[in-house]
Amino acid sequence: MKELEYPFEPETLIKKKKSLKRRLLEEPDKKFIEKKIAILGGETTENIKLALELFLLNYDIRPSFYESEYNQYYEDGMFPNPELEAFGPDLIYVCTCVRNIVDFPVLSDSKETVEQKRLAVVNKFYGLWDHLAATYHCPIIQNNFEYPFFRLMGNKDASDYHGRVNFVTMLNCAFYEYAQAHDNFYICDVNYISASYGLDKWAEPYYWHMYKYAVAVPAIPYLSFNVANIIKSIYGKNKKAFNLDMDNTLWGGVVGDDGADNIEIGQETSLAQTYSEFQEYLKLHKQLGVLLTVNSKNDEANALSGLERPDSILRKEDFVNIKANWNPKNINLAETAQEMALLPESFVFVDDNPAERAIIEAQMPGVAIPRIDGVEHYIQTIDKSGFFEVTAMSQDDLKRTEMYQENAKRSQSQAAFTNYEDYLKSLEMKGEIQSFVPMYMSRIAQLTNKSNQFNLTTKRYSQTDIEETAKDPDRITLYGKLGDKFGDNGVVSIVIGRIGGENRDELHMELWLMSCRVLKRDMEFAMMDELVEKAKASGIKKLIGYYYPTAKNAMVKDFYGLQGFTKVSEDAEGNTTWEFIIDDSYEKKQHVIAVNEQG
């Protein structure tokens, strides 16, 4: 919904929150994931909750809320709370503020006394977070502290250990140390958000004394938007790739008309410097695993000549897919998505031309289309939109561009073979299929939230959920890694089954998914072979599979049938149940991947 995309109008959101919510819930074919969110507030949180709900609904997450009474965040979270325990939160948001610090240093305090006051606050929060994690086993989001709205000592307040600004800085650093040491714990950077908004406006005292809002009501949507971005990232709703125009987007001017020598890029003019800075910003995203693609109305030779300039930050090899032609851009984007085995909604389309943006908006719902206006504002608009909010980083993320480029080499290699099985054998594939291990818990949780097309039940798991599942004696788990002569694809497939049945001889498949970048490589059959072997070792005689259709996973509608399962039921919504009897007649289904070989 455009009203909920950055840059939004906060006053409009607050005034129209009920009608916006109604429109979001009435959107046709919209399917939500349901999440229970507990808000433990050190301030009034009602409007924060209402704005948060809008942004989450816009991300296809339908929340239900538990909300503590005003300033009962510690009591509700630290002590027995039957209501919160019965609620069973999927995520807890601790919404505190600088006004919750009750014992600041005073000028007569010694350095030791100030340190004792700092430790008292730190230990209070550390104890709260430890207790919440041990009791509720779910992700925790915690505000850091915004700066105080006054400085008693002026500029010295930041450097002197008596200063409130200095005290807040030290507390925030302690919060960051906890976040670095604990998975499933996330900081909402209120300190930055308030500075970006303007601290004087953010901390307007009227709203505290009148309503006990530490954040001014007009600023509430900015806080809620940032919290929503963390939540949608935890649950796999991030974008994955840029789809980039070139002329007047990556550089100033039209390369086909002006020639590569005359476009604005480099350090010669202020405008050229601005485009170079934007290119550098885009290139930094490769570190996050964000993919760069081109969608330009250009002759390919002209387009590439712009990237070949010695002062261009971005080079041809930075892109995993380049479409430079005269086709409509919606067709280019659709083909790019298909070639990369991604959904169109995984892309952020960046184009300076409003007409091109309007075409993509009309033809390709779900694609993010930032409203960029003036190259000097490109970075701020994209950055504050939160498309690629980071809540976890895996080794697979760090080398994702390399993985997609390796896939392109595999496609080129395939063209040399007339027999597909010979091609697969030529890849010299090696698979590692084992029960879940701590090393891959973060990546496994990522996959459960990112994989949509090849995900039979579309269940989502946090890292804590995965860790609990791995320890459950009633679960059988498998992860699958796949590599070949071109490179390592990392963890690409996951299976979770729950042991059940009267005689504990059935395995009910709760999750079966695979990354689409290894489609048609027989990895699904390798997973089936290992699953049957492990199930037999546990006395399992029957596998029961489930397929729940969504708008995105139609490609696996008949997956169980291809694995040899028999369909036993189907309801009006297309939900199907399948059975597979395990006996000694089972023959392995794949013969091209060397699985679990040493060395």
N, C-alpha and C positions, 0 to 999 in steps of 0.2 A: 504494500500500500504506500503510495507516494508520500502521504502525509507523515509517515513514520520513518522515512528515509532521511538521512543527514544530507543537507541542513534542513531541519524541521523548524516549525514555528511553535515554540513551547507553549505560548498562551493559547493557541488553537487546540493543542493536544489536551490541555487541562480543561478547557471549556467544552470540548466535544468528545470527551473520553467515552461516554456511554454510547453515543451514536457510532463512534469508530469501532468500539468493541462489537457492537451489533453487526456492523458491516463485515468485520473480520470473521465472525462466527458463521455468517450467512454465505460466505464465498463458496461457490459450487466446486465440488471435487476436492475440497481442501481437507487433508487428513492430518490430524494433530498427534503428536506424542504427548502423553499425559505425565506431568511431573508435579510432585508435592513439594512445596517450598516453604520452609519456616523462616520468617523474618524476626530476628531478635533485635529489638531496637533500643538504642540509648537516646532516642529522640522520637518525636511523632513520625510514624511511618505510613499513615493511611494513603496519602497521595503518592508517595514513593511506590507503594504496592500497586496502586491503580495504574500508574504510568508503566511500571515494570510489566504488568499484565498485557498491556497493549503491545509493547515491543516484542514480548515473547510470542504472543499470538501471531504477530507478523512473521516470526521465524518458525511458524508451525509447531509451536510448543504451547499446549494449553495447561496453565498452572492452576493448582488449588493451593490455598495459603493457610498457614498458621501464623498468627501475628501476636507477638507478646504485647503486654500492656506497656504504656510509656515508661521507659527507663528500667525495664525489668529484664534486660538482655542477660545479665549475669545470673540473676536468680532463676530465670526460666531455663537457662542452659546448664547451670552447674548443679542444681539440686533436683531431687526426684520430681518428675513432672509427668503424671499419668496422661494428661491431655496431649502433650507433645509426643510421648511414647506411643500412644494410640494412633496419632496422626501418621507416624512413621515417615519422616521427611526423606525425600530423595536428595535434597540439597538444603543447606542452612546458610542464610545470609545474616551476618552480624553487622548491623547498621549503626555504628557508633561514630562519635565526632569529638572534636577537640574539647567541647564543653563537658564531656564525660571524664576529663582529667580533673580531679578534685584537689590534688595536692601538688601544685606547681612549686618550683624553687622560689625562695625569697632571697633578697640581697644579703641577709645575715647568715644564710646557710653556708656551711663548709662544703668543700668538694665531696667529702665523704657522705654528708647528709644528702646532697643532690643525687649522688649515686644510689643511696638507699631509696630515695623517692622514685628514681627511675626503675630500679629493680622491683619495687612494689607494684608498679603498673605492669611491667613486663611479665612478672610472675603470675599476676592475676589473669592476664590474657592467655599466657601459655597454659596455665592450668585449665582455663575454660576450653581452649581448643583441644587439648588432650582429652578432656572428659567428653566433649561432643563427638570426637572421632571414635572413642572407645564405646560410646553408648549408641550412636546412631549410624556409624559406618557409612557415612556419605560425604560428598564433597562439601567443603566449607569455604565461603567467600567472606572476607573480612575487610572493611574499610581501613585504610590507614588514616592518619590524622591530617586535616588541613591546618594551615598555619593560623595562629591567633589573629584576631582582627585588629589588635593593637600591639605596639612594640614599646615597652616601658623604657628601654635604653636606646631606642632608635636602632641604628645599624649595628651597634654592638650587641643587640639582643641575639643576633645570629651566631656570634663567636664566643661570647662569655658564657661560662657554664651556668650562670644564674638565669640566663635569658630564657623566656618561654619559647622563642623560636628555636633556640639551640636544644632545648629539652624535647620539643616535638620532633626535631630532626633525629635525635638519638633514639627516641621511641620507635620512629618509623624504621630506622636501620635494624632495630631488634626484630621488628615484624618481618622485615625482608629476610633476615637470617633464618627465622622459623620457616618461612615459605620455601627457601632454598633447600631446607633439610626435610621437608614433609611433602610427599605426594598428596594430591587431592586437597591441597590448601592453596587458596588464591587470594591475592590482594587486589581490591578495587582501589585504584590510585586516585583517591579523592584529593590528595595533595596536588596532583597535576591538573585534575579536572577543574578544581576551584581556581587554580592559577590561570588556566586557559580562559575560563569564564570571566574572571576578574574577582579577586578575593573580596574587595569591598562590597561588590554587589552580591556575591555568594553568601557572605556572612552578615548581611543586613540584619542588625539586632532586632528590628521590629518583629520579624517572623519568629524569632526565638521567644521573645517575651510575650507575644500575642498567642502563638500556636505551638510553641516548643519545637519548631522546625529549625535545626541548625543550618540548613540550606534554604536559601530564599525560595519561595514557592515557584517563581518563574524559572529557576534553575533546576528544579526537581527532574524534569525530563532528561536533562543531560546526565545526571547521576543514574537514573533508572536505565537509560540507554546503555551506559557503560556496564552496568551489572548484567543487563540482558545479553550483551556481547560476550561476556565471560561464560554465561550459562549456555548460549547457543554454541560456543566453541567446545565446551565440555561435552555436549551432546551431538557433536559432529555436523553442525550447521554452517561451518565456515565455507567460504568460497575457496577454489583451488587454483584458479588460473586467471591471468589477465589476457584479454583479447584487445589488441592495441591498434588503433589507427596510426598512421605515420605523419602525413602532411599536416602541419600546424598542431600536432599532438606530440610526436617524438622530436620534431624539429620545427623551426619556423619556416614558412614558405612551402611551395609545391615543387618537389624535386623534379617532376617531369617537365615543368615549365621553366624553372629557374636554373636547373642543373645542380648536381651535387656540390659543386664548388661555391654556390651562392645561397644555399640554405643557411638558416640561422642555427648554428650549433658551435660549441667551443667556447673560447674566452675572449673573442675579439670585440663583442658588444655586450651590453647588459642583457639584451633579449636573448642572445645566444647562450650566455651563461645560465639564464633561467631554464632554458630547455636542457642544457647539460645537467643541471642540478636535478631536474625531473627524471632524466634517464638514469642518473646515479641512484636516485630513490627507487626506481623500478628494479634496477639490477640488485639492490640490496635484498629484495624479496626472495631471490633465489636461495639465500641462506635459510629461509623458512620453509623451503620446499614448494614455494609458489611458482607455477609454471608461466612462462612468457610466450605468447603467440601473437602473430601479426594478422590483421584483417584490413587490407589497404586497397583502395581503388587506384591501381598503378600498374604499369608494366613491371614485371618482376625485376628486370635488369635495372630499371631506374630506382626501384625500391631498395634493392641491395646496394646500389651505389651510395646511397645515403649512409648505410651502415658501414661501408668500407672506408669512409673518411677517417683519416688517422686520429682526429679529435673526437670521434663518436665514442661515447661511453659504452653503448650497446653494440654488440657485434652479431653477425649472423649466427654464430654458435651459441649465443645466449638464448635463442628461441628454439622451442621444440616443434613448432609448426608455423609455417609462413604461407599465408594466402595473399598474394599480390596479383590482382587481376581485375576484371571489370564486372564480375558477378555481383548481384545484390549481397549486401553484407550479412543479411540473415542466413542466406544460403551458405556463405563461407563459414559462418560461425557454426551452423548445423553440421557441416562436413568436418570441421575441425574437432568438434565434440565427438563425432562418430569415430574418426580416425584415432582419437586418443582414448576411446572407451570411457568417456566422461559424459555426464548429463549436461545439457546446455546451462542448467541453473548453477553449475559449478563455476561459471565464468563471470568476470567483471569486465564489461565492455566499456572501453575508454575512447571517446571520440569527441573532438571539438565541435563537430557539426550537429546542431540540434535536430536536423531532419533525419540524419542517420540514426541518432539515438531514438527518435520517435518510431522509426521502422522496426528496430530491434524490440522496443517496448511492446509494440503491437503484435509482432510476429513470434516473439520468443519469451513468453511469460516465465518469470523466475530468474532471468539473467539480471544481474545487478548493473545499473546504468547511472553512475554518478553524474550529477549535473555540474560539469566543469565549466568555468567561465574565467578566462584569462589565465595564461600559463603560470603566472606568479601565484595563483591560488590552487593549482592542480594538486600539489602535495597535501596541503591542509585538508582539502575536501575529501580526498581518497583516504588519507590517514585517519581522519576522525570518523569515517564511516564504519570502521571496525570490521571490514570484510575478512581480515585474516588474523583476528584476535588469537594470540598464542596462549594455550593452557598446558600444552605438552609438546616436547620436542624429542623426536626419535632419530636414530641414525638414518632411517629410511627418509625422513623429512629432509635431512641435510643433503642427500644425494638424489632427490627426486628428478631434477632436470636430467641428470646423467642417466637415470633409469629409463626415462622416456626417449632419450636419444639412442640408448641401446636397443629399445624396442623398434625404433626406425631401422636400425641396422638388421634386426631380425627379419623385418618385412622385406628389406632388400635381398637378404639371403634366401628367403622363401621363393623369390622369383626364379631362382636357378634350379628349382626342383619341380618335377612333374608329379612325383609321388609324395603326398603330405607326410606319411609316416617316415619316409626317408629324410624329409626336412627336419622333423622333430628329433630323429636320432642324431642328425648332424649338429644339433644344438648342444649335445653332450650335457644334458640337464642332470643336475643333482638336487635331490630333495631331502629336507630334514623334517620329519614328522614325529612329534613327541607330545607328551602331556605338557600343559602350561608350566613354564618356569619363570622365576622372578625376573630374569633378564629381559623378557619380552612382554611383561604385563602392561606397560604403558602403550606399546604398539598394538597389542591385542585389543585393549580398550578403545584405542583410536579407530581401529578397523571396524569394530562393532557399531561405531557411531558414524563412520564415513561411507561404508559400503551400502549401497541402495539397490543397484541393479541385480547383483548376484547375492541376494540375502533373502532366504526363504521365509523367515518369520519376522524380519525387520526389528527384532528386539535390540534394545540399546543397553549398554552396560558401562558404568563408571569403572575406574581402575579398582576402586574398593570392591565393587561387585565381582570383578574378575578375580581378584585375590581371594575373596570368600568362596567363589565357585571352585577355584583350584584346590582349596583345602577340603571341600565337601566330599565325604566318602561315597555319597550317592550320585556323584557326577563323574562322567567320563569326558575328558577334555583332550583336544588335539590342536596344535598349531602346525602350520605347514610353511616352510621356507623353500624358495626355489631359486637356483642359480644356474647359469649356463656359461658357455665360452665367451659370451659378450658381457657378462656381468652378473651381479647379485640383485635379485628383485626383493630380497628381504622377506619378512613374514607376509604371506599373501592369502592364507586361508585359515579358517577357524571352525571348529566343530565343538559343540557342547551337547551332551546327552544326559538325561536324568534317568537313573535306574528306578524301575517301578514294576508294577504287576504283582499279583498275589504271591507268586513265588520268586519275586525279584529277578525275573529272567527276561524283562522287557527293557529296552532303552528308548526313551522318548526324546526325540531330537528337538531341543530347545532352540538351537542356533546352528545354521550351516551357511557360511558365507565365503566369498572369495573376491579378491581384487580383480577388477575387469581387465587390468593390464596383463594378466596371464591367461586370459580366455583362450580356449582351443589349444592348450598346451598339455592336456591330459592330467592336470593337477587335481581336478575334481575326482578322477578315477583313482589316483594315488591315495587321496584322502579316504575314499571308500574302502580301498584295500586295507589300509592301516586300521580304520575304524572296525571293520569286521574282525580283524585279527585281535584287536584289543578287547572287543566285546566278547568274543569266544573265550578269551582268557579269564573273563569275569563271570562266565556262566550265562551270558546273555543268549537267548534263543530267537529273539524277535526285535527288529528295529522298527520303530513307528515314527514316520516322518510327517511333518506338517508344512503346508504351504498357505500363507496368508497373502492374498493379492493386494498390491498397491499400484498406484499409477506408474511406479518406477521399476517394478521387479517382474514384469510380464515375461521377460526373457528366460526365467527359471520356472515357469509354470509347469513344465513337464520334466523337470530335472530328476525327480525321483523315479519316474518311468524309465528314463535313460539309464539309471543305475540298477534297474531290475526290480524295483519295488512294484507292488500291486496297489492300485487305488481302491480304497474301501469305502470312501464317503466323499460327498461334495455337497455344500449347502448353496443357498440361493445367492450368496455373496461371492461364491467361487472359492471359498476356503476348502481345501482338500486334505484328506488324511490318507497315508500310504503305509503299507506294511512290507517288510522284507524278512523272510524266514532264513535264519542262519543254520546251515548244515555243512556236512563235510564235502558237499559237491561244489562249494564255492570256488570259482577260478578267478585269479587276479585279472583285473580289467585293464591295467596299463603296463606297457612294456618298453617305454621310452625314457623313463626317469629312474635314475639310480637313487634309491631311497635309503637314507641312514647308513650310507657307506662311510667307513672310517678313512681318514686321510684325504 
